[in-house]
Amino acid sequence: MEEKTDIDLYNSFLKGNNEAFDEIINRHRKKLIFFINKYVHIFI
């Protein structure tokens, strides 16, 4: 089974597949946490 790209998952999410969004979050969890922490600390 071929692994879906982030774009495929995003398009699937836009069509109502919430599991696709979960997969995107799981793939990029560390980068997202870093980004959010950096963004939040700018405004504290």
N, C-alpha and C positions, 0 to 999 in steps of 0.2 A: 504494500500500500504506500503510495506516494505521500510525503508530508506536504501539507498545504502551506503556501506562502502567507506572510502577514497580510498581504493585499487580499488574497483569497478569503482569509479569515475575517478581515474587516468587512468585505462585501457580504459575507455570510451573516455577520452580525447586523449589518444594516437591513438585512432581510428578516431579522427577528431571531436569529440563532444566538442566544445568550451564551451557549457553551463555547462558541467561537471567540467571544470577548474574553472569557475565562482563559482560554488557551493563549491569547495574546498577552494577557497580564502575566500568566505563568512564565512565558518565554522571556519577558523583559522586566521581571519583578525587581531585580537589583538596580537596573538603570532607572526605572520609574521611581523607586524609593529615593535614590540619590538626587534625581531631578526635583522631586517634591520637597525634600529636605532643604535643598539649596534655595528653592523658590520661597519656601516658608520663612527661612531665616533672614531673607532680605527684608521682610516686612515686620519682623519682631523687634 
